[in-house]
Amino acid sequence: MQNLQSIMETLSGWVWGPYMLVLIVGTGVFLTFRLLFWQFRMLPLAFKQVFGKHPSHEGDISQFSSLMTALSATIGTGNIAGVATACVLGGPGAVFWMWMTALFGMATKYGEGVLAVKYRVKNEKGEMSGGPMYYIERGLKWKWLALIFAFFGAVASFGIGSSVQSNTVALAVENGFGLETWITGVIITAFSALVILGGIKSIARASSFIVPIMAIGYVVGGLIIIFNNLELVGPALKMIFTYAFTGEAAVGGAIGAAIRYGVARGVFSNEAGMGSAPIAAAAAKTDHPARQGLVSMTGTFIDTIIVCSITGIVLVMGFIMAGNDFGGQTGAVLTIGVFDKLLPGVGGWVVTFGIIFFAYSTILGWSYYGEKCATYLLGEKFVLPYRIIYIATVFIGCIATLDLVWLFADTFNGLMAIPNLIGLLLLSGVIAKESKDFIARRKSGELY
């Protein structure tokens, strides 16, 4: 077991090392220039697509529901624990590099949404199936690479999607309420089963209800802290921008630490380039691939530019109040401590409940991702067995020690990006063509 752990630590370090991060961010930069800064020019229209009313089109769920399903898997413990880890290891400047990662990542997420709809297919039940495995197979004609992605996605779902998340909830409830982990396991497994066994429409309904409430609740809690301590906002923002280019308050005091940890946590949080979100995007009711691409890219903006920013700014405010010191804490413990200090009696609970609902929603969203990957590999007959196994791992996660599972989950989650990014880069011409077609057809009045 020690040898296996050592091997996985080495592999995880390579997967999430500088070359992978350069590839992920570089893909976003490339698509940004290839599409002439599309994510900035079209952001107002993108949000209009999310919240507006549209004619009914072919698909399984609404565009809003597809975004909420993707966000249910994206907005998670990374927004709380991940940001704290980035700030401790990379200094306050890491927040700036998270922002940069998200701004370019929006182009990546847009491209994923376009290709997901462009190459989606109907399965035996008349439901939509899509995502990297389909646009790699149908767009590049590389079935072997599509199978590799599906394998990585299916394996990752049992870790990053179920057991790791349920473990986080169980520990948070035990620390906050003193409830034994097996009791939490029974409760969260039952609630997960109620939703997951109903399929994508059930997951979409639950996500459309849970995600807005949890995200708004967390953001409001953070904003209350910010407005109650307005005198710290200016210094906090100045520190974020200054330390981003000086590396002060980072491990070793190097600017590379701020960039590395800011980019890594940003990618881990918003999942742009990972290939997970386009699986949900493929189920959306839409009349054009580019329209769903616009909806998809708002997810990165919401996840990182809004939710992660709240965490980051509050943490840096706490850092200043403590005399430029995080007190040796990191992860969720640090975030809970800072929120509670700046909003006594309430702040800690905001983060604790955020962790619980963020993790639970991630369980729901990733069950769909893993199911689609598993059925791509083994066929539709494996849908029910997959759901049962997935639900079982939710309970196991609550009662087991998951150090090695964390490593497997982190590694396979990262490995998903490689075939997906290959598909995005080689099919970038298709993304550009669909974008031009969308603009032309809107101008002609053919599309609303």
N, C-alpha and C positions, 0 to 999 in steps of 0.2 A: 504493500500500500504506500509505503514511503517512496519507493522508486517510482510508482505510478504518479504520485503527487508531484514529485520532482520533474517528471517528464511533462506533466500537464502545465506546471508553472512555467517551464521553458517555452512550451508551445503557445501558451496564453500571452507570454511576454512578446513573442514574435508576432502573433496575430494582431495585438494591439500596440505594436511598436511603431516607430516613426515612419517606416515605409508604408504601412497600411494607412496610417493617418494622412500621409501625403497623398496617397491614392484616392482616399475618400474625399478629402477637401479639394484635391486637384480636379476630381470629376465635377464637383460643384462649380469650381472656377471656370473650367472648360465649357460647361453647359451655359453658364452665365454669359460668357462672351459669344458663344455659338448662337444663343437666343437673344443677343443684344439686350441684356439686363431685363429680361422678360419679367422676372419676379418682382422687380420694383415698379415697372411700368403698369403691370396688370394687377397689382395687389388690391386696389379698390374694387375692381370688377370681381376679383376672386372672393372677397368677403361678401359681395352682393350675391354670388352664386350660392354661398353657404346658407345665408339667412333668407334669401328670397324664395318666392313661390314659382315653381316651374311646371310646364306641361309634363304629363306622365310619359316616360320613355321605357325602353326595354332595360330590364335589370331586376334585381331582387329587393333592394332597399333604396331609400332616398339618398340624395347626395349628402344631406346633413347627417343621416344615420351612418353612412359609410365613413364620414369624417369622425364621428363620435366613436365608432368601432375602432378606427385606427388610433384615435387619441386615447381610448381606454387602455390600449396596449402600450402606448408611448409615454403618456403621463404616468409616471410611477415613482418608485423610490429614488430613481436617479435625479428627479427634480428636488429632492430633499437631501438624501445622503450623498448623492453624486456631486452636487454643487458644493457641499461642505468639504468633501474630500479634495475637490479641485482647488478650493480656496486655501486649504491647509498646506497642500503639497506644492501648489503653484503660486500661492499668494493672491491677494485681491485682484491682481492683474489678470488672473485666469478667467474672471468673469467677462472681460473684454473679448478674449479669444473664443469664449463660448458664443458670444454675439456674432463674431465674424463667421464662425463655423455655421451658425444658423442661417445667416443671410445668404451665404453661398449654397448651403444645404437646401434652401427653398427651391433652387433651380433643379437640384437632384430629385427632390420629392415631386416636383412638377413633372419631370421626365418619367419617373416611375409611374405616376398616375396616367399619363398619356399612353404609355406602352401597355399598361395593365388593361385598359379598355380596348385599345387597338387590337390586341391579340387574344382577348378572352374568348372562351367557348362555352356552350351550354352542355351541362352534364346530362346523365340519364334521367334525372328528376326534373329537368328543365331549368335548373339553377345555374347561375353564372360561375365559372371557374376561371381564375386568371392569376397573374403575378409573374415573377421572374421566370419560373419554370416554363410558363407558356410563351412569354415573349422571347426567351432564349431558344426554345424548340421551334416555334413558328416563324420567328423573325430571323434568327441566325442559322436555323436548321441544325443546331447542335444538341441533339437529344441527350448525349452523354453529359454535357455540362448542366443541362436542365435537371437531370437525375441527381447530380452532385448537389445542386442547390437544394432540391427537395429533401434529400437525406439530411443535410446540415440543418434545415429548417425544422424537420420533424423531431430530430434529436434535441435541438435547442429548446423546443417548446416544453419538453418535460422538465427542463431545468429553469431557464430564465422565465418561462411562462407560468409554470405551476408550482413546483416544490420550493423554489427559492422565494417566490412571492408569498406563499402560504406560511413559510418559515418566518419571514419578516413580520407578518401579521401576528402570528402566535407569540413571538417574542415581545412585540410592542404591547399586546394585550396583557401578557404576563407581567411586564414591567409597569404598565399603567394601572391595571385593575387587579392584579394578583390571581388571574384565572389560569388554571393549569393548561398547558399546551394541548393536551389531548381533547379537552372540552372545546377549545377554540377550533381544533381540527374537525371535530364532528359538525360544528355549526357552519364553518366556512365551506366544508365539503358539501353539506346539504344545500346551501345557497348556491354554490357553484353548479351542482348537478341540476337544480331546478331550471337554470338558465341554459347551460351548455347542451343538455339533452334535447332542447328545442331547436337547435341549429342556428343559422345566421340571423333569421328574423327575430328570434328570441334574444340573441346576443345584442342585436342592433337596438331593440326596444329597451333592454336593460341599460345599455351604454348611453343611449340618448337621454335617459333619465338620470343616471348616476354621474356621468362625466361633467355636464354643465354645473350640477350642484356642487360636486367636490372641487372643481377648478375654481368656480366663483367664490366658494367659501374660503378656500385657501388664499386666493388673491386678495379678497376683502380683508382677511385677517392681517396679511402682510401690509396692505395699504394703510390700515389703521395704525400699525406700528410706524410706518414711514411718516404719516401726517402728524402723529404725536411727537415725532422727533425730527421735525423739519430742519432743525439747525445742523443735523448730522448728514443730511442728504447731500449737500454740496461737497463737504469734505470726503464723503464716501465715493461719490462719482469721480472727484479729482484723483483720489487714490487709485481707483480702478483703472483710469486712463493712464496715469503716471506709471504705476507699477507694471502695466502691460508691456512697457518698453524699457523698463529698468531692471525688472526681475527682483526688486526689493521685496522682502517679507516672504520670499519663496525658498524652497529647499535649495541650499547652496547659493542662494541669492542670484541665480542665473535667469536670464530672460527666457532661456529654453524651457525651464520648468513651468513658467507661466503659460507658454504656448502649448507645451506638450499636454499638461493636465487640463487646460481649458478646452483644447480641441478634443481630447479623448473623452472627457465627460460630456461635452456638447454633443458629440456623435452618439455616445451611449444613451443620452437622454432623448434626443429627437429622432434617432434611428434613420436619418437621411442617408441613403446608400446601402442600408442593411438588406433591403428587399422585402421587409415584412409588411409595411403599410400598403403596397400595391395589391396585395392579396385581398384586402378589404375594399380597396378602390374598385377592383374589377366587378364587385357585386352591385355597384351603384347604378341607379336609373339615370341615364344621360344620353344625349343625342350626339355628342362629339367627344372624342378622346381628350382634346385640349380643355374642354370645360371641366372634366373631372380632374385633370391635371392641376387646374387652378384651385379647385377645392382642396386637393391633397396638399398643396404647398402651404396653405394656411395653417395646417397642422403643425408644421415646423415653427412658424411664427408664434402660434399660441403656446406651444410647449416651451420653447427656449426664450424668445424675446419677451414673453409675458410672464409665464409661471416661474421659469428658472431665474429670471431677472429679479423677481420679488424675493426669492430666497437669497440670491447673491448680494443684493443691496442691503438687506436686513443683516446678513452675516457680517458684511464689511462695517456697517454701523456699529454692531456689537464689538467688532475687532478694535475700532477706534475708542469706544467707551472703556474697553479693558486695557487701554494703553498699548495698542498695537500688538495684541497677544490673543491667541485662540485658547490659551489655557491648557494646551496638551490634549484637547479633545478633537474628535473628527466625526464624520458621518452623521447619522440621524441624531445621535446624542448631542452633538454640537448644535445642530439646528434647533432642537427642542430647547436646549439651554438658553440660546440667544433669544429666541422668540419669547420664552417665559420671562427672561430678564427685562426685555423691552415692553412686554405686555403682561405684567404679573397676574398670575392666576388663570389666565386665558390662553396666552400665546403657546404654552406647551401643549395644551389640549388641541389647539388648532393643528399643530404639526402631527400629534399622535393620531388624531382622527384622519388627517390627510394621508398618513402612511397606510392606515388600515384600508381606506377606500381606494387609494391609488393602487395598492397592491392587489386588491380584490378585482378591480376593473382590468388590471393587466392579465390576471388569470383568465378572465372572460375573453378578452381580445386575442390572446395568444392561443387559446383553444381552437379558434377558427383558423388561425395561421397554420398551426401544426396539423390540423385535420386536413386542410387542403394539400399540404405537402405530403402527408401520409397517403392520402387517396390518389395523388398523382403517381406515387410509387407502387401502391398495392391495389388500387381500384376502389370503386364506390362501396363494395361489400365490406370494406374495412372501416367505414364511418362509425358505426356503433361500437365495435371493439376499441377503436382509438379513443372515443369519448369516455368509455368506461375506464380504460387504462389511465387516461389523463386525469380524470376525477380522482382515481385512487392515489395518484402521485401528489395531489393536493393535500390529502390527509397525511401521507407519509412525510411530506415536507414539514408538517407541523410538529412531528414528534421525533424527527431524526436530526443528527448532526450533519451539516451539509457543506463542510469545508471543501471536500473534493467535488461535490456537485456544483458548487459555485464556480470552480475552475472549469469544469466541463461546460457549464452553461455559458460562461463568459467566452470561452474559446470557440464553441460552435456558433454562437451568436455572431462573433466576428468573422468566422469562416464563410458565413452566408454572404457577406459583402463581396467576396472575390468574384464569383460567377455573376452576381448581379451587376457589379460595376463594369465588368467586361461587356455585358449585354447593353448597358446604358451607353457606353462609349462607342461601341460598334453600331448601335442603332440610333445614334444622335441625329443622323440625317433624317430618319423617320420622325423623330420628335420635332425637328425644325420644320419639316414639310407639313405635319399636322397643325402646327402653330400658325403657319402662314395660311393654310386652308381655313382655319377657324376665323381668322381676321377677315379674310376675303369674303367668306359666306355671311358673316355678320354685317359687313358693309353692304352687301347686295340685298340684305333683308331675308335671305334664305334661312338664317338662324336668328333666334331672338338674342 
